[in-house]
Amino acid sequence: MAAGLLMTVLVLFSGDLRAEERTCTRCPGELQPASAVGRRCAAVAGARIAARCCVLGTDTIVGLDLHNCSIAHLDRTLHLPPSLAAIDLSQNPLQDLPPDVFQGLTSLEYIALPLNISCPGGDGAWRSVNSSAGVRVCQDQRDGCNSTGGMELMCPENSLCAPAGPGSSQCVCAPGFSGYKCLREGSFPMVMFFGILSSVTVTLCVLLWCTQRKKVKSQ
């Protein structure tokens, strides 16, 4: 059981890595330094170009250039990471822009789109919206929680408004509160939870090892 749990975690982790690799190699070629995303990448200390991505460190994607990639539809298979700060989707035959594709991208500060596509979350979700030469550029994402009549007015007691992507907000429990509608006072006992989980996992691994060893000896 423990071995199966470990294998599942490893499969999920490697699956995420492969998904990010597919995102960077979805289109042939490399991110051009002279492009808008390329210039932004050059301004980030320690960033490097990997296929169509600007990568910080070992695997943190902060920029993605998918212009002229014959993309007609976007969905979750594109796997846009939360760390993404800039993306170019211009010169594509995009027909729509599902709002959930950009859900959780609170670091997104630049997006280039075909002229027929509106900015995710609407123009009000961005401080700057410019259109020229068949490209719509949305820059500097606004914090929806600081806007007049924002979602913070709908958050229940003991919770706070938090950004959740372009034009999106969510309610999260205030420090010291947790549970349904943040009614439970006190934070989740993370140390105790993972301590018990680790102990159970180690115990199961030892029992499994002993059981398999006895079977080998009996043969």
Number of C-alpha atoms within 10 A of each C-alpha: 10 16 11 9 11 11 12 12 11 12 12 11 12 12 12 14 13 12 17 21 18 14 22 27 16 15 17 11 11 17 24 16 14 10 12 18 27 22 12 18 26 15 10 13 9 10 20 20 20 18 20 24 30 30 23 19 10 8 12 16 26 25 31 27 27 25 19 13 15 14 17 11 12 16 13 10 11 14 17 22 19 17 17 22 23 24 23 22 22 24 18 17 16 18 13 12 18 14 17 16 17 24 19 19 21 22 19 22 18 21 25 26 24 22 18 13 16 16 24 24 20 13 18 16 22 22 13 14 18 12 13 8 7 11 18 21 21 24 20 17 25 21 20 25 21 13 12 9 10 16 19 19 11 13 17 15 11 18 20 19 21 20 22 19 26 29 24 24 20 18 20 18 23 15 13 12 18 18 12 8 15 20 14 14 14 12 13 13 9 9 9 10 10 11 12 12 12 12 11 13 17 13 13 15 15 13 13 15 11 12 11 12 11 11 9 9 7 7 5
